[in-house]
Amino acid sequence: MPRSGTSRRDFLQRAATTTAALSLGSIGSLGRLRAQVGAPAAAPASPLERRRFGRTDMEVALLGFGGAEIGFERADATTVAKLLNGALDAGLNVVDTAECYVESEALIGAAIGHRRKEFFLFTKCGHFVEGGGGGADWSKAALLRSIERSLERLKTDAVDLVQLHSCSLEELRKGDCIEALEEARKQGKTRFIGYSGDSAAARHAIECGRFDALQTSINLCDQESIDLLLPLAAEKGIGVIAKRPIANAVWRHDAAPSNGYHLEYWKRLQELRYEFASGEARKREDADGPAGVAMRFTAMQQGVDVVIVGTTKPDRWKQNAELLKAGPLPTALADSIRARWKAVAKSDWSGQT
Ligand SMILES: NC(=O)c1ccc[n+]([C@@H]2O[C@H](COP(=O)([O-])OP(=O)(O)OC[C@H]3O[C@@H](n4cnc5c(N)ncnc54)[C@H](OP(=O)(O)O)[C@@H]3O)[C@@H](O)[C@H]2O)c1
């Protein structure tokens, strides 16, 4: 199994193996469950590559939608409706959100709740919506209540995936939070369950064998997961969602960004000094410019099924889909990004939640 990049051929082989395995039995029951909850019966036409999401029955378009930005940036309902309906028309089929992304779930429910059968819907629980994610409660009862609230806001009877929203390794080991998700799946509120997070906790989530999916940070400025998590996730048939896949586009800032959430990646980029993300090259908007290279780098990593770029801009999804159509980076460039990381990354450059 390769340690870093994967080719389209590797991917196709993996997809074929997974499809064969599913056809031996599990797809029958998954198909029935899907019919019950009304997830997409057939993939709409899309110019984008589709990937089998781990061992599940979901065929996901490579570019998904990350719902944090619309919440935290307080996007208005009209903008979100335009953005999401336009993206669905163009081939989007994965929408990711969380209870704590302020109004994100409600905005998504209002914008595309009526098109629920056309996309896979992923959410997360554990952090409260009040105050934009201030508190957390990992008890079974609180998580089950949180999932109910999400379904109401999202205007659906069931989601395709509920993820624990970056709880600690200690909470995972206690196990109550995992039981809550298993209970929600039993009740038909979600078809699959996952963990969203990084580093040792994410590794434990894969190893424990109870999750169908992992959402983790993978990008130019955050490469810990590439060796630590991705090979094992692929081996175990876990669907992988790459969060923060464009490294928050931190090359846009000439000076340290005021948004603390972007700061760590900006600082790392100053040390990584990738040519394609420095100086004048930062202005390029084609597939070989920083945004194109960043997304293509993330999308080509072994086992990555979907990259969920966040945005508040109505045309961004289509622009990014166009950039991704250029396919994996040339091997020399991909290898140089990995080599640079290995040479420069400090021991505390761990996966950023
Ligand atoms: N712990 C967790 O579970 C966790 C943590 C973080 C994120 N997430 C998930 O991952 C998703 C993505 O993460 P994220 O939104 O933080 O990071 P991201 O997708 O790496 O970055 C989003 C930023 O990139 C900009 N951008 C997008 N396309 C661009 C392009 N072509 N050129 C220049 N700038 C571009 C967007 O600005 P514009 O508005 O200008 O497009 C936005 O500010 C979230 O929405 C969320 O669903 C989960």
The ligand as an SDF file (V2000), in Angstrom:
LIG
                    3D

 48 52  0  0  0  0  0  0  0  0999 V2000
  -13.7250   19.5910   13.9580 N   0  0  0  0  0  0  0  0  0  0  0  0
  -14.4460   19.4740   12.8710 C   0  0  0  0  0  0  0  0  0  0  0  0
  -15.2540   18.5780   12.7460 O   0  0  0  0  0  0  0  0  0  0  0  0
  -14.2570   20.4700   11.7520 C   0  0  0  0  0  0  0  0  0  0  0  0
  -13.3180   21.4980   11.8860 C   0  0  0  0  0  0  0  0  0  0  0  0
  -13.1220   22.3580   10.7990 C   0  0  0  0  0  0  0  0  0  0  0  0
  -13.8620   22.1890    9.6420 C   0  0  0  0  0  0  0  0  0  0  0  0
  -14.7840   21.1940    9.5560 N   0  0  0  0  0  0  0  0  0  0  0  0
  -15.5910   20.9910    8.3170 C   0  0  0  0  0  0  0  0  0  0  0  0
  -14.7490   21.1830    7.1970 O   0  0  0  0  0  0  0  0  0  0  0  0
  -15.3070   22.1990    6.3460 C   0  0  0  0  0  0  0  0  0  0  0  0
  -14.2100   22.9420    5.6160 C   0  0  0  0  0  0  0  0  0  0  0  0
  -13.3780   23.5850    6.5390 O   0  0  0  0  0  0  0  0  0  0  0  0
  -13.1230   25.1520    6.5130 P   0  0  0  0  0  0  0  0  0  0  0  0
  -14.2660   25.8240    5.8820 O   0  0  0  0  0  0  0  0  0  0  0  0
  -12.6960   25.5420    7.8620 O   0  0  0  0  0  0  0  0  0  0  0  0
  -11.7870   25.2220    5.6470 O   0  0  0  0  0  0  0  0  0  0  0  0
  -11.4370   25.2540    4.0730 P   0  0  0  0  0  0  0  0  0  0  0  0
  -12.5170   24.5830    3.3130 O   0  0  0  0  0  0  0  0  0  0  0  0
  -10.0580   24.7260    3.9650 O   0  0  0  0  0  0  0  0  0  0  0  0
  -11.3870   26.8040    3.7640 O   0  0  0  0  0  0  0  0  0  0  0  0
  -12.5160   27.5690    3.5280 C   0  0  0  0  0  0  0  0  0  0  0  0
  -12.0470   28.9550    3.1150 C   0  0  0  0  0  0  0  0  0  0  0  0
  -11.4000   28.8510    1.8490 O   0  0  0  0  0  0  0  0  0  0  0  0
  -11.8910   29.8560    0.9820 C   0  0  0  0  0  0  0  0  0  0  0  0
  -11.9020   29.3260   -0.3720 N   0  0  0  0  0  0  0  0  0  0  0  0
  -12.6190   28.2970   -0.8740 C   0  0  0  0  0  0  0  0  0  0  0  0
  -12.3290   28.0890   -2.1590 N   0  0  0  0  0  0  0  0  0  0  0  0
  -11.4040   29.0210   -2.5030 C   0  0  0  0  0  0  0  0  0  0  0  0
  -10.7080   29.3260   -3.7110 C   0  0  0  0  0  0  0  0  0  0  0  0
  -10.8960   28.6360   -4.8340 N   0  0  0  0  0  0  0  0  0  0  0  0
   -9.8420   30.3600   -3.6900 N   0  0  0  0  0  0  0  0  0  0  0  0
   -9.6260   31.0710   -2.5620 C   0  0  0  0  0  0  0  0  0  0  0  0
  -10.2560   30.8360   -1.4070 N   0  0  0  0  0  0  0  0  0  0  0  0
  -11.1360   29.8100   -1.3710 C   0  0  0  0  0  0  0  0  0  0  0  0
  -13.2750   30.1690    1.4650 C   0  0  0  0  0  0  0  0  0  0  0  0
  -13.5430   31.5320    1.1960 O   0  0  0  0  0  0  0  0  0  0  0  0
  -14.7600   32.0160    0.2360 P   0  0  0  0  0  0  0  0  0  0  0  0
  -15.9280   32.2120    1.1320 O   0  0  0  0  0  0  0  0  0  0  0  0
  -14.1760   33.2500   -0.3550 O   0  0  0  0  0  0  0  0  0  0  0  0
  -14.9860   30.9410   -0.7960 O   0  0  0  0  0  0  0  0  0  0  0  0
  -13.1750   29.9330    2.9670 C   0  0  0  0  0  0  0  0  0  0  0  0
  -12.7930   31.1110    3.6430 O   0  0  0  0  0  0  0  0  0  0  0  0
  -16.1260   23.0510    7.3090 C   0  0  0  0  0  0  0  0  0  0  0  0
  -17.0460   23.8410    6.6250 O   0  0  0  0  0  0  0  0  0  0  0  0
  -16.7250   21.9940    8.1800 C   0  0  0  0  0  0  0  0  0  0  0  0
  -17.8160   21.3930    7.5190 O   0  0  0  0  0  0  0  0  0  0  0  0
  -14.9820   20.3080   10.5820 C   0  0  0  0  0  0  0  0  0  0  0  0
  1  2  1  0
  2  3  2  0
  2  4  1  0
  4  5  1  0
  4 48  2  0
  5  6  2  0
  6  7  1  0
  7  8  2  0
  8  9  1  0
  8 48  1  0
  9 10  1  0
  9 46  1  0
 10 11  1  0
 11 12  1  0
 11 44  1  0
 12 13  1  0
 13 14  1  0
 14 15  2  0
 14 16  1  0
 14 17  1  0
 17 18  1  0
 18 19  2  0
 18 20  1  0
 18 21  1  0
 21 22  1  0
 22 23  1  0
 23 24  1  0
 23 42  1  0
 24 25  1  0
 25 26  1  0
 25 36  1  0
 26 27  1  0
 26 35  1  0
 27 28  2  0
 28 29  1  0
 29 30  1  0
 29 35  2  0
 30 31  1  0
 30 32  2  0
 32 33  1  0
 33 34  2  0
 34 35  1  0
 36 37  1  0
 36 42  1  0
 37 38  1  0
 38 39  2  0
 38 40  1  0
 38 41  1  0
 42 43  1  0
 44 45  1  0
 44 46  1  0
 46 47  1  0
M  CHG  2   8   1  16  -1
M  END
$$$$
